[in-house]
Amino acid sequence: MSDINIVDAPPGIEGSGFFATSFDKVIGLARSHSLWPLPFATSCCGIEFMATMGSHYDFGRFGSERLSFSPRQADLLMVMGTIAKKMSPVLKQVYLQMAEPRWVIAVGACASSGGIFDTYSVLQGIDEIIPVDVYVPGCPPRPEAILDGFGKIQELVRNESSRRRDSDQYKEMLASYGIL
C-alpha cells in the first residue's frame, strides 16, 4: 500500500483516466518520497538515528530506507553530533561531492550550535561551513524529532521549484559559503 493518498496529489485537473498538473509538482512529489540520506554521525545523535532506522519507528516508510554512504549517490546530508573544527573540511568535501539538488539536516544541539561544547576545537554549528535547510533540536533529539525534521525536508522538497537552484539568490547564498 502506498503512503501517497489522492489528498497528497499535487493540485491539477482530474478526469476519467487522467490527471494533469505542473511538471514541478510531479517532480517535487517524486523527489520528496525518494530521498537518499547520507548519515554523517559522530556521537550520541547517531545512536538516536539508529533507533529511528529500527522497526519501531521505521524510517523506511517515508521513502528513505536506502541509506547512502557515498556522497555521490545521496541527496540529503544528515549531520548528527559534534563536529570538531578539524572535521569541518571533510564535512564540506562530503557536501560538495553530493549532486544537486541536495539538502541538509542538522540533527541535535551540537550540529546546530555546537551544543554544550563552547570550545576552540568544536564548530559552533555546521551552518558556518555549509547551508542548512532544517534544524532538529534536542540533546540528543528523540527519534520522533528526527522524523519530524525529515517530514519538514520532504515538505521543502515537495514545494521547491526546479528553477530555485538556478536563481541569483541561491547562487549568492552558496558564494557566501565559498561554494562556487
FITIVEX-422915 format. One record per atom (N, C-alpha, C): residue in three letters; x, y, z; residue number from 0. Coordinates in pm, whole numbers, padded with zeros to 5 digits. Each point is the difference from the previous one (the first is absolute). Example, Ala and Ser with C-alpha at 12.3 -4.5 7.8 and 13.67 -1.06 7.14 Angstrom:
> ALA,01319,-00569,00780,0 .
> ALA,-00089,00119,00000,0 .
> ALA,00090,00120,00000,0 .
> SER,-00035,00105,-00072,1 .
> SER,00082,00119,00006,1 .
> SER,-00077,00109,00073,1 .
This chain:
> MET,00084,-00118,00000,0 .
> MET,-00084,00118,00000,0 .
> MET,00088,00124,00000,0 .
> SER,-00035,00097,-00077,1 .
> SER,00080,00120,-00016,1 .
> SER,-00030,00100,00111,1 .
> ASP,00104,00079,00036,2 .
> ASP,-00018,00107,00098,2 .
> ASP,-00067,00122,-00062,2 .
> ILE,-00010,00005,-00133,3 .
> ILE,-00054,00116,-00069,3 .
> ILE,-00149,-00021,-00021,3 .
> ASN,-00078,00089,00056,4 .
> ASN,-00144,-00002,-00020,4 .
> ASN,-00035,00102,-00107,4 .
> ILE,-00121,-00007,-00051,5 .
> ILE,-00044,00099,-00098,5 .
> ILE,00001,00141,00060,5 .
> VAL,-00011,00006,00135,6 .
> VAL,00006,00129,00068,6 .
> VAL,00138,00061,-00016,6 .
> ASP,00106,-00084,-00007,7 .
> ASP,00137,00048,-00013,7 .
> ASP,00036,00036,-00144,7 .
> ALA,-00083,-00037,-00095,8 .
> ALA,00031,00028,-00140,8 .
> ALA,00005,00151,-00023,8 .
> PRO,00090,00044,-00086,9 .
> PRO,00009,00144,-00027,9 .
> PRO,-00128,00051,-00065,9 .
> PRO,-00031,00128,00018,10 .
> PRO,-00121,00054,-00062,10 .
> PRO,00008,-00008,-00152,10 .
> GLY,-00109,-00036,-00060,11 .
> GLY,-00004,-00012,-00145,11 .
> GLY,-00141,-00025,-00048,11 .
> ILE,-00009,-00041,-00123,12 .
> ILE,-00130,-00027,-00062,12 .
> ILE,-00018,-00150,-00005,12 .
> GLU,-00111,-00048,00055,13 .
> GLU,-00028,-00142,00002,13 .
> GLU,-00115,-00031,-00095,13 .
> GLY,00005,-00119,-00052,14 .
> GLY,-00108,-00049,-00085,14 .
> GLY,00000,-00151,00002,14 .
> SER,-00085,-00058,-00076,15 .
> SER,-00009,-00145,-00007,15 .
> SER,00122,-00054,-00074,15 .
> GLY,00094,-00060,00075,16 .
> GLY,00117,-00062,-00062,16 .
> GLY,00117,00093,-00021,16 .
> PHE,-00005,00125,00048,17 .
> PHE,00117,00087,-00015,17 .
> PHE,00009,00096,00117,17 .
> PHE,00120,00055,00016,18 .
> PHE,00027,00101,00103,18 .
> PHE,00106,00092,-00057,18 .
> ALA,-00026,00128,-00004,19 .
> ALA,00095,00097,-00055,19 .
> ALA,00041,00099,00108,19 .
> THR,00128,00025,00009,20 .
> THR,00053,00097,00095,20 .
> THR,00131,00055,-00056,20 .
> SER,00068,00084,00076,21 .
> SER,00125,00056,-00050,21 .
> SER,00115,-00099,00020,21 .
> PHE,00100,00013,-00084,22 .
> PHE,00117,-00086,00005,22 .
> PHE,00073,00015,00134,22 .
> ASP,00012,00123,00050,23 .
> ASP,00066,00025,00128,23 .
> ASP,-00066,-00076,00114,23 .
> LYS,-00133,-00004,00000,24 .
> LYS,-00074,-00069,00108,24 .
> LYS,00025,-00150,-00003,24 .
> VAL,00002,-00059,-00119,25 .
> VAL,00024,-00144,-00011,25 .
> VAL,00143,-00034,00043,25 .
> ILE,00097,00079,-00047,26 .
> ILE,00139,-00022,00037,26 .
> ILE,00018,00016,00151,26 .
> GLY,-00061,00102,00056,27 .
> GLY,00009,00023,00145,27 .
> GLY,-00059,-00114,00079,27 .
> LEU,-00114,-00051,-00041,28 .
> LEU,-00063,-00113,00069,28 .
> LEU,00088,-00124,-00009,28 .
> ALA,00055,-00027,-00117,29 .
> ALA,00086,-00117,-00017,29 .
> ALA,00128,00013,00083,29 .
> ARG,00063,00116,-00003,30 .
> ARG,00123,00020,00076,30 .
> ARG,-00023,-00010,00150,30 .
> SER,-00111,00055,00047,31 .
> SER,-00025,00003,00144,31 .
> SER,-00021,-00138,00058,31 .
> HIS,-00039,-00096,-00083,32 .
> HIS,-00023,-00136,00049,32 .
> HIS,00108,-00098,-00047,32 .
> SER,00113,00054,-00046,33 .
> SER,00110,-00088,-00041,33 .
> SER,00136,00061,00035,33 .
> LEU,00008,00062,00117,34 .
> LEU,00126,00059,00044,34 .
> LEU,00097,-00109,00045,34 .
> TRP,00128,00019,-00032,35 .
> TRP,00103,-00093,00042,35 .
> TRP,00092,00072,00099,35 .
> PRO,-00022,-00023,00128,36 .
> PRO,00080,00072,00101,36 .
> PRO,00139,-00058,00020,36 .
> LEU,00094,00089,00028,37 .
> LEU,00134,-00038,00038,37 .
> LEU,00015,00038,00147,37 .
> PRO,00005,-00098,00090,38 .
> PRO,00017,00034,00142,38 .
> PRO,00146,00031,00032,38 .
> PHE,00026,00119,00050,39 .
> PHE,00134,00042,00042,39 .
> PHE,-00008,00010,00152,39 .
> ALA,00014,-00113,00067,40 .
> ALA,-00022,-00007,00145,40 .
> ALA,00132,-00012,00074,40 .
> THR,00020,00088,00098,41 .
> THR,00125,-00001,00074,41 .
> THR,-00018,-00032,00148,41 .
> SER,-00120,00006,00053,42 .
> SER,-00016,-00025,00144,42 .
> SER,-00142,-00044,00032,42 .
> CYS,-00051,00037,00116,43 .
> CYS,-00124,-00056,00054,43 .
> CYS,-00122,00022,-00090,43 .
> CYS,-00003,00104,-00078,44 .
> CYS,-00112,00019,-00093,44 .
> CYS,-00005,-00112,-00104,44 .
> GLY,00115,-00054,-00032,45 .
> GLY,00006,-00114,-00092,45 .
> GLY,-00069,-00122,00057,45 .
> ILE,00011,-00019,00131,46 .
> ILE,-00067,-00113,00065,46 .
> ILE,-00152,00017,-00008,46 .
> GLU,-00047,00122,00018,47 .
> GLU,-00145,00027,-00013,47 .
> GLU,-00045,-00023,-00144,47 .
> PHE,00087,00033,-00096,48 .
> PHE,-00035,-00026,-00140,48 .
> PHE,-00009,-00150,-00026,48 .
> MET,00088,-00077,00062,49 .
> MET,-00007,-00145,-00015,49 .
> MET,-00133,-00053,00054,49 .
> ALA,-00047,00058,00109,50 .
> ALA,-00131,-00039,00053,50 .
> ALA,-00110,00039,-00098,50 .
> THR,00015,00112,-00066,51 .
> THR,-00098,00044,-00099,51 .
> THR,-00006,-00096,-00118,51 .
> MET,00112,-00061,-00033,52 .
> MET,00005,-00095,-00111,52 .
> MET,-00058,-00136,00038,52 .
> GLY,-00016,-00025,00130,53 .
> GLY,-00050,-00129,00047,53 .
> GLY,-00147,-00021,-00031,53 .
> SER,-00046,-00119,00030,54 .
> SER,-00137,-00038,-00036,54 .
> SER,-00107,00077,00076,54 .
> HIS,00032,00052,00118,55 .
> HIS,-00103,00071,00077,55 .
> HIS,-00040,00131,-00067,55 .
> TYR,00098,00072,-00054,56 .
> TYR,-00029,00129,-00066,56 .
> TYR,-00005,-00013,-00152,56 .
> ASP,00075,-00092,-00057,57 .
> ASP,-00006,-00036,-00142,57 .
> ASP,00014,00120,-00093,57 .
> PHE,00120,00051,-00007,58 .
> PHE,00033,00114,-00087,58 .
> PHE,-00031,-00031,-00146,58 .
> GLY,00006,-00128,-00036,59 .
> GLY,-00021,-00041,-00139,59 .
> GLY,-00140,00029,-00052,59 .
> ARG,-00098,00013,00086,60 .
> ARG,-00136,00025,-00048,60 .
> ARG,-00017,00139,-00061,60 .
> PHE,00100,00084,00016,61 .
> PHE,-00006,00134,-00058,61 .
> PHE,00074,00007,-00134,61 .
> GLY,00040,-00113,-00052,62 .
> GLY,00067,-00002,-00130,62 .
> GLY,00150,00015,00009,62 .
> SER,00056,-00018,00118,63 .
> SER,00145,00019,00017,63 .
> SER,00065,-00119,00067,63 .
> GLU,-00040,-00116,-00038,64 .
> GLU,00056,-00119,00062,64 .
> GLU,00143,-00024,-00045,64 .
> ARG,00033,00045,-00118,65 .
> ARG,00133,-00023,-00054,65 .
> ARG,00093,00113,00045,65 .
> LEU,00081,-00030,00100,66 .
> LEU,00102,00095,00043,66 .
> LEU,00114,-00005,-00099,66 .
> SER,00058,00114,-00026,67 .
> SER,00113,00005,-00091,67 .
> SER,00123,00040,00079,67 .
> PHE,00104,-00078,-00009,68 .
> PHE,00124,00035,00067,68 .
> PHE,00102,00052,-00100,68 .
> SER,-00050,00034,-00118,69 .
> SER,00081,00065,-00103,69 .
> SER,-00065,00134,-00032,69 .
> PRO,00072,00110,00016,70 .
> PRO,-00062,00131,-00027,70 .
> PRO,-00047,00016,-00145,70 .
> ARG,00059,-00071,-00091,71 .
> ARG,-00037,00014,-00141,71 .
> ARG,-00135,-00064,-00030,71 .
> GLN,-00049,-00082,00092,72 .
> GLN,-00130,-00065,-00019,72 .
> GLN,-00104,00050,00099,72 .
> ALA,00030,00104,00074,73 .
> ALA,-00092,00052,00102,73 .
> ALA,-00048,00139,-00039,73 .
> ASP,-00120,00034,00047,74 .
> ASP,-00049,00136,-00022,74 .
> ASP,-00043,00068,00129,74 .
> LEU,00014,-00068,00113,75 .
> LEU,-00033,00056,00131,75 .
> LEU,00113,-00031,00096,75 .
> LEU,00066,00103,00051,76 .
> LEU,00107,-00016,00097,76 .
> LEU,-00058,00022,00139,76 .
> MET,00009,-00102,00084,77 .
> MET,-00050,00009,00138,77 .
> MET,00121,00004,00092,77 .
> VAL,00033,00118,00051,78 .
> VAL,00116,00017,00087,78 .
> VAL,-00048,-00013,00144,78 .
> MET,00056,-00097,00071,79 .
> MET,-00044,-00030,00136,79 .
> MET,00120,-00004,00092,79 .
> GLY,00001,00088,00098,80 .
> GLY,00104,-00005,00101,80 .
> GLY,00100,00112,-00010,80 .
> THR,00098,-00007,00088,81 .
> THR,00104,00102,00011,81 .
> THR,00093,-00005,-00121,81 .
> ILE,00025,00116,-00057,82 .
> ILE,00094,00009,-00112,82 .
> ILE,00120,00082,00047,82 .
> ALA,00114,-00066,00010,83 .
> ALA,00123,00070,00036,83 .
> ALA,00045,00084,-00119,83 .
> LYS,00071,00107,00030,84 .
> LYS,00046,00087,-00109,84 .
> LYS,00092,-00073,-00097,84 .
> LYS,00072,-00100,00049,85 .
> LYS,00085,-00081,-00089,85 .
> LYS,-00085,-00083,-00097,85 .
> MET,-00123,-00028,00038,86 .
> MET,-00090,-00080,-00083,86 .
> MET,-00075,00086,-00102,86 .
> SER,-00002,00131,00018,87 .
> SER,-00079,00086,-00088,87 .
> SER,00041,-00005,-00148,87 .
> PRO,00128,-00009,-00036,88 .
> PRO,00033,-00014,-00143,88 .
> PRO,-00053,-00131,-00059,88 .
> VAL,-00002,-00105,00080,89 .
> VAL,-00053,-00129,-00048,89 .
> VAL,-00150,00012,-00023,89 .
> LEU,-00071,00063,00094,90 .
> LEU,-00145,00019,-00014,90 .
> LEU,-00032,00083,-00124,90 .
> LYS,00077,00107,-00020,91 .
> LYS,-00024,00084,-00117,91 .
> LYS,00029,-00076,-00129,91 .
> GLN,00103,-00083,-00001,92 .
> GLN,00031,-00079,-00118,92 .
> GLN,-00112,-00100,-00030,92 .
> VAL,-00053,-00063,00104,93 .
> VAL,-00113,-00092,-00019,93 .
> VAL,-00118,00075,-00061,93 .
> TYR,-00028,00120,00051,94 .
> TYR,-00110,00081,-00053,94 .
> TYR,00024,00034,-00147,94 .
> LEU,00121,00038,-00033,95 .
> LEU,00031,00039,-00138,95 .
> LEU,-00006,-00118,-00096,95 .
> GLN,00025,-00121,00048,96 .
> GLN,-00005,-00118,-00086,96 .
> GLN,-00143,-00045,-00029,96 .
> MET,-00095,00051,00075,97 .
> MET,-00140,-00037,-00026,97 .
> MET,-00050,00075,-00123,97 .
> ALA,-00082,-00068,-00078,98 .
> ALA,-00056,00062,-00120,98 .
> ALA,-00115,00093,00036,98 .
> GLU,-00022,00101,-00080,99 .
> GLU,-00116,00088,00017,99 .
> GLU,-00122,-00071,-00054,99 .
> PRO,-00115,00019,00052,100 .
> PRO,-00030,00076,00121,100 .
> PRO,00037,-00079,00124,100 .
> ARG,00045,00072,00102,101 .
> ARG,00040,-00063,00126,101 .
> ARG,-00056,00081,00116,101 .
> TRP,-00028,-00072,00107,102 .
> TRP,-00059,00063,00118,102 .
> TRP,00078,-00045,00122,102 .
> VAL,-00006,00081,00110,103 .
> VAL,00076,-00028,00122,103 .
> VAL,-00091,00013,00121,103 .
> ILE,00010,-00098,00091,104 .
> ILE,-00065,00007,00130,104 .
> ILE,00109,00001,00106,104 .
> ALA,-00006,00096,00093,105 .
> ALA,00089,00002,00116,105 .
> ALA,-00079,-00063,00115,105 .
> VAL,00042,-00118,00043,106 .
> VAL,-00072,-00074,00103,106 .
> VAL,00070,00018,00135,106 .
> GLY,-00072,00056,00096,107 .
> GLY,00051,00015,00136,107 .
> GLY,00066,00134,00024,107 .
> ALA,00021,00027,00128,108 .
> ALA,00055,00129,00042,108 .
> ALA,00143,00020,-00049,108 .
> CYS,00080,-00107,-00003,109 .
> CYS,00141,00015,-00039,109 .
> CYS,00014,00037,-00148,109 .
> ALA,-00075,-00066,-00087,110 .
> ALA,00008,00032,-00143,110 .
> ALA,-00061,00136,-00028,110 .
> SER,-00101,00038,00078,111 .
> SER,-00069,00127,-00023,111 .
> SER,00077,00119,00055,111 .
> SER,00060,-00014,00121,112 .
> SER,00061,00116,00064,112 .
> SER,00126,-00031,00080,112 .
> GLY,00052,-00119,-00010,113 .
> GLY,00116,-00038,00080,113 .
> GLY,-00038,-00062,00133,113 .
> GLY,-00127,00009,00036,114 .
> GLY,-00049,-00062,00124,114 .
> GLY,00068,00057,00123,114 .
> ILE,00031,-00089,00094,115 .
> ILE,00063,00043,00125,115 .
> ILE,00150,00021,-00016,115 .
> PHE,00053,-00031,-00118,116 .
> PHE,00144,00006,-00023,116 .
> PHE,00039,00135,-00060,116 .
> ASP,00002,00103,00082,117 .
> ASP,00039,00134,-00044,117 .
> ASP,00152,00012,00018,117 .
> THR,00073,-00073,-00085,118 .
> THR,00146,-00002,00011,118 .
> THR,00063,00038,-00134,118 .
> TYR,00130,00021,00003,119 .
> TYR,00072,00041,-00120,119 .
> TYR,00001,-00108,-00107,119 .
> SER,-00019,-00125,00040,120 .
> SER,00017,-00110,-00096,120 .
> SER,-00131,-00049,-00063,120 .
> VAL,-00114,00051,00047,121 .
> VAL,-00130,-00048,-00049,121 .
> VAL,-00066,00106,-00087,121 .
> LEU,-00046,-00042,-00116,122 .
> LEU,-00072,00088,-00091,122 .
> LEU,-00133,00040,00065,122 .
> GLN,-00029,00126,00006,123 .
> GLN,-00121,00048,00067,123 .
> GLN,-00117,00005,-00100,123 .
> GLY,-00031,-00116,-00052,124 .
> GLY,-00109,-00013,-00097,124 .
> GLY,00055,-00024,-00139,124 .
> ILE,-00057,-00098,-00069,125 .
> ILE,00051,-00032,-00134,125 .
> ILE,-00036,00106,-00102,125 .
> ASP,-00094,00091,00037,126 .
> ASP,-00035,00107,-00093,126 .
> ASP,00112,00102,-00016,126 .
> GLU,00111,-00019,00071,127 .
> GLU,00118,00083,-00022,127 .
> GLU,00074,-00041,-00127,127 .
> ILE,-00022,-00126,-00045,128 .
> ILE,00075,-00048,-00117,128 .
> ILE,-00088,-00047,-00115,128 .
> ILE,-00123,-00044,00028,129 .
> ILE,-00092,-00043,-00106,129 .
> ILE,-00141,00050,00033,129 .
> PRO,-00082,00024,-00103,130 .
> PRO,-00137,00044,00026,130 .
> PRO,-00084,-00113,00058,130 .
> VAL,-00088,00036,00095,131 .
> VAL,-00087,-00098,00066,131 .
> VAL,-00144,00034,-00033,131 .
> ASP,-00079,-00103,-00034,132 .
> ASP,-00140,00019,-00033,132 .
> ASP,-00092,-00018,00120,132 .
> VAL,00028,-00099,00085,133 .
> VAL,-00085,-00028,00116,133 .
> VAL,00088,-00029,00121,133 .
> TYR,-00038,00058,00114,134 .
> TYR,00066,-00025,00127,134 .
> TYR,-00092,-00086,00086,134 .
> VAL,00054,-00108,00058,135 .
> VAL,-00076,-00085,00092,135 .
> VAL,00057,00024,00139,135 .
> PRO,-00080,00060,00091,136 .
> PRO,00052,00029,00134,136 .
> PRO,00004,-00124,00088,136 .
> GLY,00078,00009,00107,137 .
> GLY,00006,-00107,00098,137 .
> GLY,00142,-00042,00029,137 .
> CYS,00019,-00060,00117,138 .
> CYS,00132,-00046,00040,138 .
> CYS,-00013,-00130,00078,138 .
> PRO,00001,-00113,-00067,139 .
> PRO,-00023,-00019,-00143,139 .
> PRO,-00149,00008,-00031,139 .
> PRO,-00034,00028,-00124,140 .
> PRO,-00142,00005,-00036,140 .
> PRO,-00061,-00141,-00002,140 .
> ARG,-00124,-00009,00039,141 .
> ARG,-00072,-00127,-00003,141 .
> ARG,-00023,-00042,-00145,141 .
> PRO,-00019,-00128,-00026,142 .
> PRO,-00029,-00044,-00137,142 .
> PRO,-00122,00071,-00061,142 .
> GLU,-00098,00034,00083,143 .
> GLU,-00117,00074,-00051,143 .
> GLU,00041,00135,-00055,143 .
> ALA,00096,00067,00065,144 .
> ALA,00048,00130,-00047,144 .
> ALA,00075,-00016,-00132,144 .
> ILE,00077,-00107,-00013,145 .
> ILE,00072,-00025,-00126,145 .
> ILE,-00100,-00025,-00112,145 .
> LEU,-00103,-00077,00029,146 .
> LEU,-00105,-00024,-00101,146 .
> LEU,-00072,00130,-00036,146 .
> ASP,-00023,00086,00098,147 .
> ASP,-00064,00129,-00027,147 .
> ASP,00089,00086,-00089,147 .
> GLY,00130,00003,00029,148 .
> GLY,00094,00074,-00084,148 .
> GLY,00004,-00054,-00142,148 .
> PHE,-00006,-00131,-00012,149 .
> PHE,-00003,-00061,-00133,149 .
> PHE,-00129,00038,-00073,149 .
> GLY,-00112,00006,00073,150 .
> GLY,-00126,00044,-00061,150 .
> GLY,00009,00143,-00050,150 .
> LYS,00072,00086,00074,151 .
> LYS,00019,00139,-00044,151 .
> LYS,00083,00006,-00129,151 .
> ILE,00101,-00087,-00008,152 .
> ILE,00081,-00007,-00124,152 .
> ILE,-00088,-00047,-00116,152 .
> GLN,-00083,-00102,00023,153 .
> GLN,-00089,-00048,-00106,153 .
> GLN,-00093,00111,-00047,153 .
> GLU,-00051,00079,00093,154 .
> GLU,-00088,00111,-00037,154 .
> GLU,00076,00104,-00082,154 .
> LEU,00123,00030,00042,155 .
> LEU,00083,00096,-00074,155 .
> LEU,00028,-00051,-00140,155 .
> VAL,00036,-00128,-00013,156 .
> VAL,00031,-00060,-00130,156 .
> VAL,-00125,-00001,-00089,156 .
> ARG,-00113,-00035,00058,157 .
> ARG,-00125,-00008,-00076,157 .
> ARG,-00040,00136,-00059,157 .
> ASN,00026,00107,00074,158 .
> ASN,-00046,00132,-00043,158 .
> ASN,00108,00084,-00067,158 .
> GLU,00122,-00053,-00012,159 .
> GLU,00108,00076,-00061,159 .
> GLU,-00013,00002,-00152,159 .
> SER,00016,00117,-00057,160 .
> SER,-00002,00014,-00145,160 .
> SER,00128,-00060,-00058,160 .
> SER,-00011,-00062,-00115,161 .
> SER,00120,-00057,-00063,161 .
> SER,00095,00109,-00047,161 .
> ARG,-00047,00123,-00008,162 .
> ARG,00084,00111,-00045,162 .
> ARG,00064,00077,00115,162 .
> ARG,-00033,-00033,00126,163 .
> ARG,00053,00074,00114,163 .
> ARG,00152,-00006,00004,163 .
> ARG,00056,-00112,-00034,164 .
> ARG,00144,-00017,00011,164 .
> ARG,00077,00073,-00111,164 .
> ASP,-00072,00050,-00100,165 .
> ASP,00061,00081,-00104,165 .
> ASP,-00011,00149,00030,165 .
> SER,-00069,00035,00108,166 .
> SER,-00024,00141,00030,166 .
> SER,00127,00068,00051,166 .
> ASP,00003,00132,-00017,167 .
> ASP,00114,00079,00048,167 .
> ASP,00010,-00006,00152,167 .
> GLN,-00115,-00002,00068,168 .
> GLN,-00001,-00005,00146,168 .
> GLN,00067,-00129,00050,168 .
> TYR,-00029,-00113,-00063,169 .
> TYR,00060,-00127,00040,169 .
> TYR,00151,00001,-00027,169 .
> LYS,00040,00053,-00114,170 .
> LYS,00142,00007,-00034,170 .
> LYS,00075,00091,00096,170 .
> GLU,-00063,00111,00042,171 .
> GLU,00062,00091,00098,171 .
> GLU,00016,-00069,00134,171 .
> MET,-00101,-00080,00040,172 .
> MET,00008,-00070,00127,172 .
> MET,00116,-00100,-00002,172 .
> LEU,00015,-00076,-00109,173 .
> LEU,00112,-00093,-00010,173 .
> LEU,00134,00075,-00001,173 .
> ALA,00005,00112,-00068,174 .
> ALA,00123,00079,-00004,174 .
> ALA,00039,00051,00138,174 .
> SER,-00099,00029,00086,175 .
> SER,00030,00046,00136,175 .
> SER,00068,-00110,00081,175 .
> TYR,-00016,-00126,-00040,176 .
> TYR,00069,-00112,00066,176 .
> TYR,00128,-00039,-00074,176 .
> GLY,00034,00073,-00103,177 .
> GLY,00119,-00031,-00078,177 .
> GLY,-00019,-00118,-00093,177 .
> ILE,-00126,-00026,-00035,178 .
> ILE,-00034,-00110,-00091,178 .
> ILE,-00039,00059,-00134,178 .
> LEU,00074,-00035,-00103,179 .
> LEU,-00029,00060,-00131,179 .
> LEU,-00063,-00100,-00092,179 .
